[in-house]
């Protein structure tokens, strides 16, 4: 738990603060040091096949991946909570209809839909996270709906109705605060899922555009060069795996604590 | 003696939960552990069997074998010589397995004839073997659990509040069943806060307080001539049907009148053609077994639940439907629910919860005026200012129920709806809440609609009583007269069970 938190914090802080301090930016090409090994002057972890600093590129990729993941998870949180809370609160036919929409979307092969979107509208970071956020909210909606259904028949909700509270006040005053902890725990678990999806899309070449990079692109490029320069695969691969494991660990821990 | 506990101590995180507890259960006898909640009754039952947290010392001999200090593998065969029945028959069965398969697991045999015989001696038909738990009523589930606990013919049955989740009518039936097992030589260790039940079935009573035995003796002696002040308080708090009738305030003008109320859940008629009326300052008890439609009727009338047809008038004017209730309507009647822990938002402080009705029902009041009124309401339920910033997790059950009552009173309603307001509380606490309600009834001349399955509560507070059975009001009349001469079978059952 503590190790996961510390490692994740180290990765995030490094990705945010370290790049300006490095001699080379992620896009700059050092013509004198193509495929430099680790510990070369100016390139702590060496360079890639066109002479770009691996450390700078990994940090930039981490930043993009985490930004996309956080944004997409927040999109999922907002849509999922709104959808699930509405369905659970109104119940009956509204609930039926809204949850059938969720079921229908679940049934679509979403990776395929995202790929089609990319092909049709071109590649952009915005589209990547919109597409991913649109997939990830489904689980959130189901979780939130279940919580709202369980809460809405609790006596304190009835007492609030007797106290003259309008539906809006009950929803914002009682329901949302009581599901916040669960929603946040699922948010924490959504982020690593999005990291994986984004990396997968980038690995297929459908993610962000060069020279901008993400962990998925770096792993892809590194895989091409792994026999000559194994570090170009190992470094971004390690960061990716560490980030996902740490986030999952923290999310699970949070969820267990909320469940009590 | 089949079971003898001597000098039992239980220490958990440095706190001494049990301090030198001693008691005995005779072969075929019944020893009852009584006491307020938190007095260590349950711990005393389970600690010797390694089923309670903490470290137990002292001595506990089951049929001559010492239990304390044994390692888990050596304790297990001894534990199998005892049977355990728990409080919650509704949750103690696995929903997706049939009664038969759960019983087979407990009994260690799949022989259908043997399993049917086990159910039969607990008063359940063989057909139950193939049914899932949701097809059984609360009392039937408790019978099934007793069948499981007694499947391997234990020498001792430990029953922790086996009847408190059940209707009054079922309690004696369950205890009668346990008595039949005792007749065959099994000892019974019973935990209960239901003193009339204990008086009828137990032969020894052990009174616990704060982890210590304060009184121990023959049931009749302890309950009729209690030596200790705490025992006397427990007995006094236990409402009795033969206690003197209270003086209730004189009712005034007609207040609310419900006629022809129908509520259906799907095709099932939960309430059918129910009518009643209530005058100012008058209290009406809606009694009946669980599932008879009492709560559904009261909620339909209070516009806090579905109501398919029927009319409700307030001082002669129709009360609008649930969605059309305006603050001036909501002000008139306020509810208090059964489970105090669930009726307060866990995130809200006491002051916020009590202030909620004022915020919505009296928007014209200033912030200061609202705070003053909330403080006055808390004062009225005898909770000081120290409680204002607490959250429900920092309150006991009785304190939480006081907060819920304060929230109901703060809007100055003319009618309060008490939905089993005392039944989730321990006897001592329930007695104090009942006293508080009687005091408020006298001082505020407030009308009460009390839903209860406890006739003692009806007698303590209510002028009149209406008995419900299967969604219909089958009998209505003056409380004392109705209880003295029940006309309906439903009321007769409740009276004989009380």
Contacts between the chains, C-beta under 8 A, distances in Angstrom:
chain1	res1	chain2	res2	distance
A	154	B	342	5.4
A	154	B	343	7.9
A	155	B	337	3.9
A	155	B	338	7.6
A	155	B	339	6.4
A	155	B	342	5.0
A	155	B	343	3.8
A	156	B	342	6.6
A	156	B	343	5.2
A	156	B	344	5.6
A	156	B	345	4.8
A	156	B	353	7.9
A	158	B	299	8.0
A	158	B	304	5.5
A	158	B	335	6.9
A	158	B	337	7.2
A	159	B	335	6.3
A	159	B	337	6.9
A	159	B	343	5.6
A	159	B	344	8.0
A	159	B	356	8.0
A	159	B	404	7.2
A	159	B	407	6.6
A	160	B	345	7.7
A	160	B	356	6.3
A	161	B	304	6.3
A	162	B	302	7.3
A	162	B	304	5.8
A	162	B	330	6.2
A	162	B	333	7.7
A	162	B	334	5.7
A	162	B	335	5.2
A	162	B	357	7.7
A	163	B	330	7.1
A	163	B	334	7.7
A	163	B	356	4.7
A	163	B	357	3.8
A	163	B	359	7.9
A	163	B	360	5.5
A	163	B	361	6.6
A	163	B	407	7.2
A	163	B	411	7.3
A	164	B	325	7.9
A	164	B	327	4.6
A	164	B	330	4.2
A	164	B	331	7.5
A	164	B	357	6.6
A	164	B	360	3.6
A	164	B	361	4.4
A	165	B	356	6.7
A	165	B	359	7.9
A	165	B	360	5.0
A	166	B	360	7.5
A	169	B	360	7.0
A	173	B	345	7.9
A	174	B	345	5.3
A	177	B	345	7.8
A	177	B	347	4.9
A	178	B	345	7.1
A	178	B	346	7.1
A	178	B	347	6.4
